[in-house]
Amino acid sequence: MLITEYRKGLFRAIDAICIFIALATINWLMLPEDLSIFTDYTGASFFTVFSYLLFFYILDAYNIGAEDIRETIGRVAVAFICGAIASATAFYTFQQWRFDRLILIVLFALCFIFCIGWRMSYWLCLGRFVHRPRLLLVGTDTEGKVRQVLEEAMTDAEILGYVGVDSGYNHSSLAGACLGTPLEVESVAEKYHATMIVLLPDAPLDDDIATNLLQAKLHGRMIVDVRSFCEHMTHRLPVSQIDSGWLLTESGFSLNTRGSLRRLKRAFDVASSLSLLLLTLPIMLIAAVCIRLESPGPVIYCQKRVGLFGRTFTIFKFRSMRQDAEKNGAVWAAEHDPRITRFGRFIRKTRIDELPQLWNVLNGDMSLIGPRPERPEFVAQLERQIPFYGLRHAVKPGVSGWAQVCYPYGSTVDDARRKLEFDLYYVKNMSLLLDIHIVLKTIGVVLFPKGAR
């Protein structure tokens, strides 16, 4: 089940309550009566709550129901280890925040038990009783693309069918069941107990149909445009449903018309890349030595990529493949690619191979956050096969990006299409806050590498 922002906020609140309960338990069991954990250890208490919730957020520990429970437990465990390290470091740095060592250990154990416990309870019991949305489509989805997008956005939803011109398909077809004409939308929604009415791009909206939809809305049914709905729910723009007219009239896509945002983003890039270059210099030196020792060839790999407005530039990466990896021409990396060296596989999983790109950020060819730059050979192919692919070049490419933290590495045209949907969401909604959000998510991807090749 895709977790809505409301539900994620509720889950965060439950975690905060669990941590406060653990602190209260420590106060009751382990502190003398003349001490209070919330008044005498205020800084330590609130830093504990902050650090654990921060790492829950970074490691995306709120996909309960959308992933295997073991994956969720693994994320929570890693988040607690990171939070415990941060808390212990802070406590022993600031004397007034210091907990006793035994208290610190018991507090860690209680927080872990409580936060894992409610997730297990939800997975075993509560998730089965969550209300299933019932969707009614307005318009004809003859190829089933809207149905596919909606099922990905809300895996727990029931798509009842559509109102529109009968396509002649039977009930098992891609279009689904035709439940009536658009003028009957209110009565059909009432008959089938629809909770949400989804307007497709081809929905016939004359005055009479709009009046019926308004009546349905006044009777408590949510009316949504499928494109805006998917943007909000999945944080991507479904390429199969958008067109130039919709993109033109929608808000966003404003980086190149807002000079202040562009200058702020550049300042953020310069400050971040300089800081990261200094912090990661020891790691890069060790990586360079290991690459040199494992296989012959240059340590730094240079490659042409497509950047802002389609201009090409030279990208720098640590070499992770054999020197002769592309003797037969450019190909996408594949899972278990035999061209990748053993150390190369490690630096790809941990994203260490990307660190030299900080120089690309510093000299202005790239941004810290943006769509990943592709090779000219692949761009030419993808622009012919995927609508709106060139829009991703309206902003500088990035070391990390929204598609990188939301979707695993892809090596097919379909993967490129899906990643483009995330890239378009980023280009449309670009802001410094979104960049910071992606930076934090990138840390989670590094700690929980999935899909790297």
Residue, then its C-alpha position, 0 to 999 in steps of 0.5 A: m500500500l502506498i503510504t500517503e503523507y497523512r499516514k506517514g505523518l501519523f506513523r512519525a507521531i506514533d514513533a515519537i510517542c513510543i520514544f517518549i514512552a521509553l523515556a518515561t519508563i526509564n524515568w520511572l524505573m531507573l532514576p531517583e525520585d528527585l530527578s526527572i528525565f524531562t526536566d533534568y535531562t531535557g537536552a538528552s531526551f529531545f535529542t534522542v527523539f530528534s536523532y531517531l526520527l531523523f534516521f527513520y526519515i532518512l532510511d524511509a522506515y515508513n513503508i509499512g505494508a508496501e514492502d516485506i516486513r523484514e525489509t522494514i525491520g532492517r531499516v528500523a534496526v539500521a536507523f536505531i544503530c545510527g541514532a544510538i551512535a549519534s545520541a551517544t556521541a552527543f551525550y559524551t560531547f555535552q556533559q549536561w546531556r550525559f546519560d548513564r551508560l546503562i540508561l543509554i543501553v536500556l533506552f535504546a532497547l526499549c525504543f527499539i522494542f516499542c517501535i518494532g512492536w507497533r510495526m509488527s502489530y500493524w503488519l499482522c492486524l491493523g493493516r487488514f482493516v484499513h479502508r480500501p478506496r473504491l475508484l470510478l474512472v471518467g473516460t475510457d482507458t482502452e489500453g489499461k495505462v491509467r489502470q496500471v498507473l493507479e494500481e501502482a499509486m494505490t495498490d490497496a485500491e479497487i478500480l470499479g470500472y469506468v463511465g464513458v463510451d462503451s469500448g466494446y471490451n468485456h469486463s476482463s479487458l484492459a479498459g475494465a467494465c463500462l458501468g454507464t454513460p458520463l451523464e450517469v456518473e453520480s448514480v453510478a458512484e452511488k450504486y457502486h459505493a465509489t469513494m473517489i472519481v478519477l478524471l482521465p485525460d479524455a473525460p468528456l466534461d460538458d456542463d451537464i457532466a460537470t454538474n453531476l460531478l459537482q453533485a457527487k463531490l457535494h455528497g462526499r466523493m473525492i474528484v481528482d484529475v489522474r495526472s495531478f493525483c498521480e503526481h501527488m501520490t507517486h511523486r512522478l508525472p506519468v508520461s502516458q497521461i500527460d501532454s504539452g497542453w497540460l504541462l504548459t498550464e500547470s504550475g512549476f517548471s520555474l527554475n529558468t524563470r526565477g533567477s533567485l532560485r537559480r542563484l540559491k541553488r548554485a550557492f548550495d552546490v558550491a558550498s556542498s561540493l567544497s565541503l564534501l570534497l574535503l570530507t571525502l578526500p581520505i575515502m577517495l585516496i583509499a579508493a584510488v589506491c585500491i583501483r590501481l592495485e586491482s586492475p591496470g588502467p586509469v583511476i579516473y574514468c572520463q566520459k561524455r554526458v549530456g547536460l544543460f540544454g543538451r550540451t555535452f560535457t566530460i564527467f569524472k568517475f572512479r573507474s569501476m570496470r575493466q579498462d577494455a569494458e567498452k571495446n565493442g561500443a557503449v552498452w548499459a550496465a547489467e546486473h552481475d555485469p562481468r565487466i565490473t571489477r570486484f572493488g568496482r562493484f563495491i564502490r558502485k554499491t556505496r556510490i563512492d565511484e560518484l565522488p569525483q563528480l563533485w568537481n563537475v559540480l564545482n566547475g558548473d557542469m553539474s548540480l549536486i541534485g538533478p537528473r542523472p546525465e546520460r550518454p549522447e548515444f543513449v539520449a539520441q535513442l531515448e528521445r526517439q522512443i520516449p515522449f518529453y525525454g528532452l525536458r530533463h535537460a532543462v536543468k543541470p544534471g546531478v550527482s544524485g536525483w529524485a529518480q535515483v532515490c526513488y527507483p533502482y538502477g535501470s538498463t532498459v527503455d522501460d526503466a528510462r521511461r519510469k525514471l523520466e517520470f521522476d525526473l519530470y516531477y523534480v523539474k516541475n517542483m524544484s526547490l531548495l527544500l526538495d534538494i535537501h530532502i533528496v540529499l537526506k534520502t541519498i544517505g538512506v540509499v547509500l546505507f541501504p543500497k538497492g539497485a546499484r550496478 
